[in-house]
Structures are given as C-alpha cells and as structure tokens.
Amino acid sequence: MTAIPPTAPPPAPRALRDALGMFATGVTIVTTLAPDGGPIGLTVNSFNSVSLEPPLVLWSLSHNAASLALFSEATHYVVNVLGVHQRELAVRFATRGPKRWDDVAWQPGHTGMPVLGGAIAVFECANRSRYPEGDHTILVGQVLHCGHSAHEAPLLYHGGMFYTEHPLGALPRGAAVKAVP
C-alpha cells in the first residue's frame, strides 16, 4: 500500500486528541498473565469489534507502554468491559504502579487468564495478530469465549470524563447501522 501524500499539514497532537475525545467509547481493562504467573492489566478504551465470522476484536497499545512486550507475546488475554460501578478500577488500572491488583476480585477464565469480578462483558481471546502502526500496536484477538450481564450500566469515556448511558430507544425494526464502504 502506498502512502497518500498529505495535502495539508497533519493536525497537532493535542488537537487530534481533543477531536478523538469527542467519540464516546466504552472502558475496558485488558488482562493477561505475566511469565511468572502474576496477573497484569491496563485500562483501554480503544476496543472494537472486527468480525463476527470469525469472531475477532481489536484494541491498541502505545509503544511506550511497559506491558507492550507482555501483551504482544501472550498467547491469550481477556477484554473486561467495565460497568459504571467500576470507575475506580478504571482509574487504578490507568495509573502506573505496583498495587493495581490489591483487593481486586478476579478468577481464571476458560483460557486461564484473569477475568475481573463485576465486568459487564468479557471476551476471552487468543492473541491472533499484531500490527505496529504509528505510535501504537494494534492487537487482534480471536474470541474463544464471551459472556455478558444484561441490564448493567456501562462505563463510558468522552471528552476526558466518565459517563454512563441514557437510553434513547432502540433502532426501528429493520433498521441497521452499517459501515460505509
């Protein structure tokens, strides 16, 4: 693929970050096990679906992240989607420090990787592929097991703040949100 030459200078990093912040996202904690068997995890809001067949999801991790090598080399990981009741946990796992896992309820999932107690959805993944792009690596996982809790309020992130949802109603019957080709 050939790079297309830009017609204008790229946006300043702060302007780009602020504009991207207008896209509301869910909040997740992605977890795996270190080679010594200890749990590792970090807060991620770059989670997205890729495909239903095969079942694929993606997320990205900064090249500056201390855990990049661990997640890149891990055979499996878990994307734990947080509920509004887990705001403190999102902040804790977004902050560097050795005490992230103190008093955190978790159990090994089907793949043996850490599944957080209280997560409103869980995607246990095989680490399928990695794509270095810009200052991040995109990790694609094949979903091996998943589950969710119905009627739980999600933790959302928008414009540098946490939110929860306010239902506006379902799509009309027969309507579908489709990707633009």
Summary of the structure (lengths in Angstrom):
residues: 181
radius of gyration: 17.3
end to end distance: 18.0
largest distance: 51.9
contacts: 449
relative contact order: 0.20
helix: 14%
strand: 39%
